[in-house]
Structures are given as C-alpha cells and as structure tokens.
Amino acid sequence: MTDDKTVLFVCLHGAGMSRMAAAYFEQSAPAGWGAVSAGVEPAQTLSQTAARLLAGTSAVAFLDLAPPRGITAVSHPDRVIALRNPAIHFELEGAETWDLVHAEGEPQREEIRARVDALVRTLASDRMAIN
C-alpha cells in the first residue's frame, strides 16, 4: 500500500485547463503527491491550445499526452479541483472550484500556474505541520 496522495484536476473536457494544472502540479508537487486530469465530458484528444501554451515552459515535460479521461479516472482522490465550470462541482462531491478570471491564452495559463503554486505551498506547509 502506498501513502501517495492524488489531486484530481477537472475541467469540462479534460483536455486543456485541467491538463495545464496537472502539469504544473507534477512539476513542483510536494513529496507524496501526484496529479491526474479528467473531464466530465472527455474530449477525444489533448487540447492543442494547452500544448501550445505549455510549450517553452518547464511544465511541458510533465504534460500528459494521453487521451483525456473521465472523472472516474481516480476512484478516491484526496483533493478534487474543478476548473472554471461550477457545474462540475455538483458532479464531484467535495470538489473545490477555481473560478478563473481569464478565459483563455497566456493570462489563463499564468492564472492556473499561480493557483497551482499556491496549492503546492499549502500542501507542503500542511505536511510540515503534521511532521
């Protein structure tokens, strides 16, 4: 049995925003944490916009290139974060909703990166408080 914990990032199609969030999280995740992205209505392929927005950043190495998966991809995530679509919150009990100000492009990417950075700091400080 493993003590690893999982953050499930969810957006409508699991192809863009959740992929960027998971890539940024994986890049700087606290010890014992990992991320998975998913969609309520999974797309057929990764968003080329997400791939373009992460190209040239260090997070691109952590971008999951597999086809988007549904919200059942992780049976018992430790944390669920729904990006930009409040309706997702109701489908996933206990989900935290990130209401993003920016709808697209580099500003959205930077907003997601900043939110992930804050989450990583919180999880790392929670871990330190437990130890």
C-alpha positions in Angstrom: 0.0 0.0 0.0 1.2 3.5 -0.8 0.9 6.7 1.1 0.8 8.8 -2.1 -2.0 11.3 -2.4 -3.7 12.5 -5.6 -5.1 15.8 -6.7 -7.7 15.3 -9.4 -7.9 18.4 -11.6 -11.2 18.5 -13.6 -12.5 20.7 -16.4 -15.3 20.1 -18.8 -13.4 18.2 -21.4 -10.2 17.2 -19.5 -8.1 18.4 -22.4 -7.0 21.9 -21.6 -7.2 23.7 -18.3 -7.0 20.5 -16.1 -4.0 19.3 -18.2 -2.2 22.5 -17.6 -3.0 22.4 -13.9 -1.8 18.8 -13.6 1.4 19.5 -15.5 2.3 22.5 -13.3 1.4 20.5 -10.2 3.5 17.5 -11.2 6.4 19.8 -11.9 6.5 21.1 -8.3 4.4 18.6 -6.3 5.2 18.1 -2.6 6.6 14.7 -1.7 3.9 12.1 -1.7 1.6 14.0 -4.0 0.7 13.5 -7.7 -1.9 14.8 -10.1 -4.3 13.5 -12.6 -6.5 15.4 -15.0 -10.0 14.5 -16.2 -13.1 15.8 -17.9 -16.9 15.5 -17.2 -17.3 15.1 -21.0 -13.9 13.9 -22.1 -12.6 15.2 -25.4 -11.1 12.8 -28.0 -7.6 14.4 -27.8 -5.5 16.8 -25.8 -6.2 20.5 -26.5 -3.6 21.8 -28.9 -4.0 25.2 -27.2 -2.9 23.7 -23.9 0.1 22.1 -25.6 0.9 25.4 -27.3 0.6 27.3 -24.0 2.9 25.0 -22.2 5.5 24.8 -25.0 8.6 26.6 -23.9 7.8 26.3 -20.2 9.4 23.8 -17.9 6.0 22.3 -17.2 5.7 20.9 -20.8 7.8 17.9 -19.7 5.0 17.0 -17.3 2.1 17.4 -19.8 0.1 14.1 -20.0 -0.3 13.4 -23.8 -2.7 10.5 -23.3 -6.3 10.9 -24.5 -8.5 12.7 -21.9 -10.1 10.5 -19.3 -13.4 10.7 -17.4 -13.9 11.8 -13.8 -13.8 8.2 -12.7 -10.0 8.0 -13.6 -9.2 8.2 -9.9 -11.5 6.3 -7.6 -10.7 8.1 -4.4 -8.7 11.3 -5.0 -7.5 13.1 -1.9 -8.4 16.5 -3.4 -10.6 17.5 -6.3 -10.3 20.8 -8.1 -12.9 21.8 -10.7 -11.6 24.5 -13.0 -13.9 27.2 -14.3 -17.1 25.3 -14.5 -19.2 25.4 -11.3 -21.5 22.7 -12.7 -18.6 20.2 -12.3 -18.6 21.0 -8.5 -22.0 19.4 -8.2 -21.0 16.2 -10.0 -17.9 15.7 -7.8 -18.8 15.8 -4.1 -16.3 17.8 -2.2 -14.7 19.5 -5.2 -13.1 22.9 -4.8 -14.0 25.2 -7.6 -11.4 27.5 -9.1 -13.3 30.3 -10.8 -10.7 31.6 -13.2 -10.8 35.2 -14.2 -9.1 34.6 -17.6 -11.0 32.6 -20.2 -8.0 31.7 -22.4 -4.5 32.2 -23.6 -1.4 33.2 -21.7 -3.3 35.0 -19.0 -5.3 31.9 -18.2 -2.1 29.8 -18.2 -0.4 32.2 -15.7 -3.5 32.2 -13.5 -3.6 28.4 -13.4 0.2 28.3 -12.7 -0.3 30.8 -9.8 -3.2 28.9 -8.3 -1.2 25.6 -8.6 1.8 27.3 -6.9 -0.4 28.4 -4.0 -1.9 24.8 -3.7 1.6 23.3 -3.6 2.7 25.7 -0.9 -0.4 24.9 1.1 0.1 21.1 0.8 3.8 21.4 1.6 3.1 23.5 4.7 0.3 21.1 5.8 2.8 18.3 5.5 5.4 20.2 7.6 2.8 20.9 10.3 2.0 17.2 10.6 5.6 16.2 10.9 
